[in-house]
Amino acid sequence: MIEFSIANSIFFIGTLFLIKNVLENKDNLNGFSLNGSILTATGMVFMSVGFLRINDIITFLISIPTLLFWAVVTFYLIRRKNENSTNSK
């Protein structure tokens, strides 16, 4: 469906800006919400599975960078939270 491809292309472009911002300064991740990142990454997984189920391979491929970005951000935030809780003990 063309609507999914257009929307995912916009998400992809937005993700490129986020990646550029994070690569320039990793401290920018301090403003990211762990709960929001978990929900976004989970939503991206379900969307990607949906794209596969409707055989929209192009949209699925376009969604991979966005999915990977949010997965990496989520794992980074979880790791940082665990390190902070360990250091505060």
Secondary structure, DSSP 8 states (H G I E B T S, - for coil): -HHHHHHHHHHHHHHHHHHHHHHH-GGGGGGS-HHHHHHHHHHHHHHHHHHHHTT-HHHHHHHHHHHHHHHHHHHHHHHHHHHHHHHT-
